[in-house]
């Protein structure tokens, strides 16, 4: 955060990473007290993302109240919670670099949005606002420690009134401001998609034939009491296929999370009962999803763990006891906020690279690099963020070509893949920057096939936004680095089964391994959330774990 010329004197400039919290505002603002709040807004970048100007929300704690933003369609929009979101918007887009006075008035029976001294619209309030302990924030939302919907631009002169104002008073708040801010031109996206190829919409994408589907672990809350399931990992070891995931009888990323595992002896057609690898028996510790690694006759697992709700994130290692089938803890092997997202990949320098997320300080992508074949000793390398990125949720994946490593990561704010590269085996990196490849705001997974093609599993389609379906795989031509074709693995509606089918199903958090001429893809399926009860984090990612087995020969690119 820095300062710049304001409406009068200086304004605060927000870089898309920070926000302001109004101290003691939770005690000062009661749920149903009429008020008026006006603030001068100078946006630098509009479109593609939601940028919150002022709000009282903690979505993950089911504390939704009110907030107004510049929405994805470039409009000022007020959101008020009435058991569902009701909205008021302005029909004119703001102009980057120019000052606009945006005001919200919550009356006893209606909420109003005002822009530059004129009322943009109102919406009736049919029920009182819920009491909340959430504080007022500017330039973003502090969602139980996760900073979301950050604003990029300048804010000035926020004024609060503990009452309704008359229309004349609302008009008098505004006066024209001719001073402007210089807004940097957006950087050109880096290349991940071959622009000589046309990227179709989801409905136009070709579907892979010959795919075999299966269910690793169905959602069975009434049977086993587990709600959250996410982060499927797959690994073959001595002919047996293993699957693991984060599992929780409470809500996502809370300290009751467990690393759970099962196996298949018939190539993923049937699965054993699920057992617990680590339940985080220490007080306040949760252990969640991770990755597998088979090497030298040993089978390793590396899992993200944390205290409380995503605090003190670290990576724990486990080694399979092949005699008993149990997992022996090897302790914390990577600290500093690292959570692994992809199995280790051998590099030509003799070390292994494992990509993931560094939780905290903007949540950038990161990699861990082994010391040879010692899988208890890793160096954490955090990948820098481009200035235009702001906060992200940098769940990342890499593919390796000699000394060159390409990192693809989730943006979080936009449905676009971020790209960074290293030419020294992952030791130093260019900054993560937006690419020209659309990708849902979800964890991606990439790798290199035996054909020499790189692949990316996630959701990639034209004009699909952040929607986590269909599940797709993008591929390059052999020995090239730009993706040139995308296939559908499966759509959300899949009436032939097996697996859950629903128009709103989210197919996400993939993991892929090649084995015996096939690519095995594990993924989460939300099933549309039908019939699942709870609130706040209890509603997040209550998934089934599913499997798709794809013949490698079907993944050719023109």
C-alpha positions in Angstrom: 0.0 0.0 0.0 1.3 3.5 -0.9 -0.1 7.0 -1.2 -0.9 9.2 -4.2 -2.7 12.5 -4.9 -6.3 12.2 -3.7 -9.5 14.1 -3.9 -8.0 16.3 -1.2 -4.5 15.8 -0.1 -3.4 12.1 -0.3 -5.2 8.9 -1.1 -4.3 5.3 -0.3 -3.3 3.1 -3.3 -4.0 -0.6 -3.0 -1.9 -3.1 -5.0 -4.4 -6.1 -5.0 -2.7 -7.7 -2.1 -3.7 -5.6 0.9 -6.8 -4.3 2.6 -7.8 -2.0 5.5 -9.7 -3.3 8.5 -11.7 -0.7 10.6 -10.8 -1.3 14.2 -13.7 -2.1 16.6 -16.2 -1.8 13.7 -17.8 -5.1 14.7 -18.9 -3.6 17.9 -19.8 -0.2 16.5 -22.0 -1.4 13.6 -25.1 -3.3 14.5 -26.8 -5.4 12.0 -29.9 -3.4 11.4 -28.9 0.2 12.2 -29.5 2.5 9.3 -26.3 4.0 7.9 -24.7 5.8 5.0 -21.2 5.1 3.8 -19.5 7.1 1.0 -16.1 6.7 -0.4 -14.1 8.1 -3.3 -12.9 5.3 -5.7 -10.3 5.5 -8.4 -10.0 2.1 -10.1 -6.8 1.1 -12.0 -8.1 -2.2 -13.5 -11.6 -3.3 -14.2 -13.1 -6.5 -15.6 -12.5 -10.2 -15.1 -12.4 -10.1 -11.3 -14.6 -8.9 -8.4 -12.9 -6.0 -6.6 -14.4 -5.2 -3.2 -14.6 -1.6 -2.2 -16.1 -2.0 1.3 -17.7 -5.0 2.9 -18.8 -6.9 6.0 -18.3 -10.6 5.0 -16.7 -13.8 6.2 -18.0 -16.3 3.7 -16.3 -19.3 5.1 -17.9 -18.7 8.5 -21.3 -18.1 6.9 -21.3 -14.5 8.0 -22.6 -12.6 4.9 -23.9 -9.1 5.4 -23.3 -6.4 2.7 -20.6 -5.2 0.4 -20.1 -3.3 -2.8 -17.6 -3.8 -5.5 -16.5 -3.4 -9.1 -17.9 -6.6 -10.5 -16.5 -8.8 -13.3 -18.8 -7.0 -15.8 -17.1 -3.7 -14.9 -20.1 -2.3 -13.0 -20.3 -0.9 -9.5 -22.6 -3.4 -7.7 -24.0 -3.6 -4.2 -24.6 -7.0 -2.6 -26.9 -7.5 0.4 -27.6 -10.9 2.0 -31.3 -11.7 2.4 -31.0 -15.5 2.6 -29.6 -15.1 -0.9 -27.8 -12.3 -2.6 -29.8 -9.3 -3.7 -28.1 -6.7 -5.8 -28.2 -3.2 -7.1 -25.9 -2.1 -9.9 -24.9 1.0 -11.9 -25.5 0.9 -15.6 -22.3 2.9 -16.4 -18.8 1.4 -16.0 -16.2 3.5 -14.1 -13.3 4.9 -15.9 -9.9 3.7 -14.8 -7.7 6.5 -13.4 -10.7 8.8 -12.6 -12.4 9.5 -9.3 -15.9 8.4 -8.6 -17.9 8.9 -5.4 -19.7 5.6 -4.5 -22.1 5.6 -1.6 -24.4 3.0 0.0 -27.3 3.7 2.2 -29.0 1.0 4.2 -32.4 2.2 5.3 -34.8 0.2 7.5 -36.6 -1.2 4.5 -34.3 -0.8 1.5 -30.6 -0.6 0.4 -29.5 2.1 -2.1 -26.5 2.5 -4.3 -25.4 6.0 -5.3 -22.7 6.9 -7.8 -21.5 10.5 -8.3 -24.4 12.0 -6.5 -27.1 10.1 -8.4 -29.0 7.1 -7.2 -28.2 4.1 -9.3 -31.0 1.9 -7.8 -32.4 0.3 -4.7 -33.5 -3.1 -3.5 -36.1 -3.8 -0.8 -35.0 -5.5 2.4 -37.6 -8.2 3.3 -35.8 -9.4 6.3 -33.4 -7.9 8.8 -29.6 -8.2 8.3 -28.1 -11.0 10.5 -26.0 -9.9 13.4 -22.3 -10.6 12.7 -19.0 -10.3 14.4 -17.3 -9.4 11.1 -15.4 -6.1 10.9 -15.7 -3.6 8.1 -13.0 -3.9 5.5 -11.9 -1.7 2.6 -10.3 -2.9 -0.6 -11.0 -6.6 0.0 -12.5 -9.2 2.3 -10.8 -10.9 5.2 -12.4 -14.3 5.0 -11.3 -15.9 8.2 -7.7 -15.1 7.5 -7.9 -15.5 3.7 -7.8 -12.2 1.8 -10.2 -12.2 -1.1 -11.6 -9.9 -3.8 -8.9 -7.4 -3.6 -9.2 -3.9 -5.1 -6.5 -2.4 -7.4 -6.6 1.4 -7.3 -6.9 4.3 -4.9 -9.5 5.0 -2.2 -10.0 8.3 -0.4 -12.3 10.1 2.1 -14.5 7.3 3.5 -17.3 9.0 5.4 -19.7 7.1 7.7 -23.1 8.4 8.9 -25.1 6.6 11.6 -28.3 7.6 9.9 -30.2 7.8 6.6 -29.4 10.9 4.6 -32.0 12.8 2.5 -31.7 12.8 -1.3 -30.5 16.3 -1.2 -27.8 15.4 1.4 -26.7 12.5 -0.8 -26.3 14.7 -3.8 -24.4 17.3 -1.8 -21.7 14.7 -1.0 -20.5 14.8 -4.6 -18.4 17.3 -6.4 -16.6 16.8 -9.7 -12.9 15.9 -9.5 -10.8 16.5 -12.6 -7.5 15.2 -11.3 -6.6 11.8 -12.6 -4.1 9.0 -11.9 -1.8 7.5 -14.5 -2.8 3.9 -14.9 -0.1 1.5 -16.2 -1.0 -0.3 -19.4 -1.7 -4.0 -18.8 1.2 -6.3 -19.5 0.9 -8.6 -22.5 0.0 -12.2 -21.4 2.9 -14.7 -21.6 2.3 -17.6 -24.0 1.0 -21.0 -23.0 -1.6 -21.5 -25.8 -0.6 -21.7 -29.5 -2.6 -18.9 -30.9 -2.5 -20.4 -34.4 -4.9 -23.0 -33.0 -8.5 -22.1 -32.1 -9.6 -22.7 -28.5 -13.2 -24.0 -28.6 -15.9 -23.4 -26.0 -16.7 -26.3 -23.6 -19.7 -27.4 -25.7 -17.4 -27.6 -28.8 -14.5 -29.4 -27.4 -13.9 -33.0 -28.6 -14.5 -35.8 -26.1 -11.9 -38.5 -25.6 -13.2 -42.0 -26.5 -12.2 -45.2 -24.7 -12.0 -43.6 -21.3 -12.7 -45.9 -18.3 -14.3 -44.3 -15.3 -14.5 -45.4 -11.7 -15.4 -44.2 -8.2 -12.6 -44.3 -5.6 -14.6 -43.1 -2.6 -18.2 -41.9 -2.9 -19.6 -39.2 -0.7 -21.3 -41.1 2.1 -21.9 -38.7 5.0 -24.9 -40.7 6.3 -22.7 -43.8 6.5 -19.3 -42.7 7.6 -19.8 -39.1 8.9 -17.2 -37.5 6.6 -18.2 -34.3 4.8 -15.1 -32.8 3.1 -13.1 -34.8 0.6 -10.6 -33.2 -1.7 -7.1 -33.5 -3.3 -7.1 -37.0 -4.7 -3.5 -38.3 -5.2 -2.6 -41.5 -7.2 0.4 -43.7 -7.1 1.4 -47.2 -8.4 3.8 -49.2 -6.2 4.7 -52.8 -6.8 1.6 -53.3 -9.0 -0.9 -51.8 -6.5 -2.7 -48.5 -7.2 -3.0 -46.2 -4.2 -5.3 -43.2 -3.7 -5.2 -40.6 -1.0 -7.1 -37.4 -0.1 -7.9 -35.0 2.6 -11.0 -36.1 4.6 -12.9 -34.2 7.3 -15.9 -34.9 9.4 -16.0 -31.2 10.1 -15.4 -28.4 7.6 -12.6 -27.9 5.1 -9.2 -26.8 6.3 -10.1 -27.2 10.0 -8.0 -29.1 12.5 -10.2 -32.2 12.3 -8.9 -32.9 8.8 -7.2 -36.3 8.2 -4.9 -37.8 5.5 -6.8 -40.9 4.3 -5.8 -43.6 1.9 -7.1 -46.7 0.1 -5.8 -49.1 -2.6 -6.8 -51.2 -5.6 -5.4 -54.5 -6.9 -7.4 -54.5 -10.1 -6.3 -51.4 -11.8 -8.8 -49.1 -10.1 -12.0 -51.1 -10.7 -12.6 -51.8 -7.0 -11.1 -50.3 -3.9 -10.3 -51.3 -0.4 -11.8 -49.7 2.7 -10.4 -46.2 3.4 -8.0 -46.0 6.3 -6.3 -43.1 8.1 -2.7 -42.3 7.3 -2.5 -39.4 9.8 -5.2 -37.8 11.8 -3.0 -35.1 13.4 -3.2 -36.5 16.9 -1.5 -33.5 18.4 -3.9 -30.9 19.7 -5.1 -28.5 17.1 -3.4 -30.1 14.1 -5.0 -31.0 10.8 -3.4 -33.1 8.1 -4.8 -32.9 4.6 -4.2 -34.0 1.0 -0.8 -34.7 -0.5 1.2 -36.6 -3.1 2.9 -40.0 -3.6 6.4 -41.0 -4.7 7.6 -44.5 -5.5 11.4 -44.8 -5.8 14.1 -47.3 -5.0 11.6 -49.9 -3.8 10.1 -47.5 -1.3 6.8 -45.7 -1.3 6.6 -42.2 0.1 3.8 -39.8 0.8 4.1 -36.1 1.4 1.1 -34.3 2.9 0.2 -30.7 3.8 -0.5 -30.1 7.5 -1.4 -27.1 9.6 -2.6 -25.9 13.0 -6.0 -24.4 13.7 -7.5 -23.2 10.4 -4.6 -23.1 7.9 -2.0 -21.7 10.2 1.7 -22.8 10.3 1.4 -24.9 7.1 4.1 -27.5 6.7 4.8 -30.8 4.8 4.9 -34.1 6.6 6.5 -37.3 5.1 5.4 -40.9 5.5 6.9 -44.2 4.4 4.8 -47.3 3.6 5.6 -50.4 5.7 4.9 -53.0 3.0 4.7 -55.8 5.5 1.9 -54.3 7.6 0.4 -51.9 5.1 0.7 -49.0 7.6 2.3 -45.7 7.1 5.3 -44.7 9.2 5.6 -40.9 10.0 8.9 -39.4 9.1 8.1 -36.0 10.6 8.0 -32.5 9.1 10.3 -32.3 6.1 9.4 -28.9 4.7 8.4 -25.8 6.6 7.7 -22.2 5.6 4.1 -22.7 4.6 4.7 -25.3 1.8 1.9 -27.6 0.8 2.8 -30.1 -2.0 0.5 -30.4 -5.0 2.4 -32.7 -7.4 4.5 -35.8 -7.1 8.3 -35.3 -7.2 9.9 -35.2 -10.7 13.5 -36.3 -11.3 15.7 -33.6 -12.9 18.9 -34.1 -14.8 21.0 -32.6 -12.0 20.1 -35.6 -9.8 17.6 -33.8 -7.6 13.8 -34.0 -7.5 11.4 -31.1 -7.7 8.0 -31.1 -6.1 5.7 -28.2 -6.8 3.0 -26.7 -4.6 1.7 -23.7 -2.7 3.4 -21.5 -0.1 0.5 -20.4 2.2 0.9 -16.8 3.5 2.2 -13.5 2.2 0.1 -13.5 -1.0 0.0 -17.3 -1.3 2.5 -17.6 -4.2 3.4 -20.7 -6.1 6.5 -22.5 -4.8 8.6 -25.6 -5.3 10.7 -27.8 -3.1 14.0 -29.4 -4.3 15.4 -32.5 -2.8 19.1 -33.2 -1.9 19.5 -36.0 -4.3 17.5 -39.1 -3.2 17.2 -37.9 0.4 13.5 -37.3 0.7 13.6 -35.9 4.2 15.7 -32.9 3.2 14.3 -30.3 0.8 15.0 -26.7 -0.1 11.9 -24.4 -0.4 12.0 -22.0 -3.4 9.2 -19.4 -3.5 8.3 -18.2 -7.0 8.0 -14.4 -7.2 4.7 -12.8 -8.2 4.3 -10.3 -11.0 3.3 -6.8 -10.0 -0.1 -7.3 -11.7 -0.9 -10.4 -9.7 -1.9 -9.3 -6.2 -3.0 -12.1 -3.9 -3.3 -15.5 -5.5 -3.9 -19.0 -4.4 -0.8 -20.5 -6.1 -1.5 -24.2 -6.2 1.1 -25.1 -8.8 2.4 -27.8 -11.1 5.5 -28.1 -13.3 6.9 -29.9 -16.3 10.6 -30.3 -16.8 12.7 -30.1 -20.0 16.4 -30.4 -19.1 17.5 -27.5 -17.0 14.2 -25.6 -17.9 11.3 -26.0 -15.6 7.9 -24.5 -16.4 5.5 -23.7 -13.5 1.8 -23.4 -14.1 -0.3 -22.1 -11.2 -3.8 -21.2 -10.2 -4.4 -17.4 -10.1 -7.4 -17.3 -7.8 -8.6 -13.9 -8.9 -8.9 -14.7 -12.6 -9.7 -17.8 -14.7 -6.3 -17.7 -16.3 -3.2 -19.9 -15.9 -0.2 -18.2 -14.4 3.2 -19.1 -15.9 6.8 -18.9 -14.5 10.0 -20.4 -15.8 13.4 -21.5 -14.4 16.5 -22.2 -16.5 18.6 -23.5 -13.6 16.7 -26.6 -12.3 14.2 -24.6 -10.3 16.7 -22.5 -8.3 15.7 -19.1 -9.7 12.5 -18.1 -11.4 10.8 -15.4 -13.5 7.8 -14.0 -11.9 4.4 -15.7 -12.1 2.4 -13.8 -14.8 -0.9 -14.2 -16.5 -0.9 -16.2 -19.6 -3.1 -16.5 -22.7 -4.5 -19.8 -21.6 -7.9 -19.8 -19.9 -8.0 -22.1 -16.8 -10.6 -22.5 -14.1 -9.7 -21.1 -10.7 -8.8 -24.5 -9.3 -5.7 -26.6 -8.7 -4.1 -27.7 -12.1 -2.0 -30.7 -12.8 0.6 -31.1 -15.6 3.3 -33.5 -16.7 5.0 -35.0 -19.6 3.7 -38.1 -21.4 5.9 -40.9 -22.9 5.0 -39.4 -26.3 7.0 -36.3 -25.5 3.8 -34.2 -25.1 3.2 -32.0 -22.1 -0.4 -32.1 -20.7 -2.5 -30.0 -18.4 -5.6 -31.4 -16.6 -8.2 -29.0 -15.2 -10.8 -27.0 -17.0 -9.7 -25.1 -20.1 -12.2 -23.8 -22.6 -13.1 -20.5 -24.3 -15.5 -18.3 -22.4 -15.9 -20.7 -19.5 -14.8 -18.4 -16.7 -14.1 -20.0 -13.4 -16.5 -22.9 -13.9 -15.0 -26.2 -12.7 -16.5 -28.3 -15.5 -16.1 -30.0 -17.9 -12.9 -31.8 -16.8 -10.5 -31.3 -19.6 -6.9 -32.2 -20.7 -4.9 -29.8 -22.8 -1.9 -31.2 -24.7 1.1 -29.9 -26.7 2.6 -31.4 -29.8 5.6 -33.7 -29.0 8.6 -31.8 -27.7 6.8 -28.4 -27.8 5.8 -26.2 -24.9 2.7 -24.5 -26.2 -0.7 -26.2 -25.7 -2.5 -26.7 -29.0 -5.5 -29.0 -28.4 -8.0 -29.5 -25.6 -10.1 -32.6 -25.0 -13.0 -33.2 -22.7 -12.5 -36.0 -20.2 -16.0 -35.8 -18.9 -18.8 -33.3 -18.5 -20.7 -32.4 -15.3 -23.8 -34.3 -16.6 -22.7 -37.9 -17.0 -25.8 -40.0 -17.0 -24.0 -43.2 -18.2 -21.9 -43.2 -15.0 -20.3 -44.4 -12.9 -19.9 -41.3 -10.7 -22.0 -38.4 -9.8 -23.9 -36.5 -12.5 -25.4 -33.0 -12.0 -25.4 -29.8 -14.1 -23.7 -28.0 -11.3 -21.1 -30.6 -10.5 -17.6 -29.3 -10.0 -14.9 -31.6 -11.4 -11.7 -30.3 -9.9 -8.3 -30.7 -8.1 -7.0 -33.3 -10.6 -3.9 -35.5 -10.2 -2.5 -37.6 -13.0 0.1 -40.4 -13.5 1.0 -42.5 -16.5 1.1 -46.3 -16.3 1.1 -49.1 -18.8 0.0 -46.9 -21.8 -2.7 -45.1 -19.9 -3.0 -41.8 -18.0 -4.8 -42.2 -14.7 -6.6 -39.1 -13.6 -8.0 -38.7 -10.1 -10.4 -35.8 -9.3 -13.0 -34.5 -7.0 -16.7 -34.4 -7.9 -19.1 -32.2 -5.9 -22.2 -33.8 -7.5 -23.8 -30.3 -7.4 -24.0 -30.3 -3.6 -27.4 -32.0 -3.7 -28.8 -32.9 -0.3 -25.7 -31.8 1.6 -26.4 -30.0 4.8 -24.3 -27.6 7.0 -23.1 -24.1 7.0 -19.9 -22.2 6.4 -16.9 -24.5 5.9 -19.1 -27.5 6.3 -20.5 -26.8 2.8 -17.1 -26.5 1.1 -15.9 -29.3 -1.2 -18.0 -32.2 0.1 -16.9 -34.4 -2.8 -16.7 -37.9 -4.1 -13.3 -39.1 -5.3 -13.4 -40.4 -8.8 -11.0 -41.9 -11.5 -10.7 -41.6 -15.3 -8.3 -43.9 -17.2 -7.3 -42.5 -20.5 -5.5 -44.3 -23.3 -2.3 -42.3 -24.2 -2.8 -43.0 -27.9 -6.0 -40.9 -27.8 -4.2 -37.7 -26.8 -2.7 -36.6 -30.2 -2.4 -32.9 -31.1 -2.4 -31.6 -34.7 
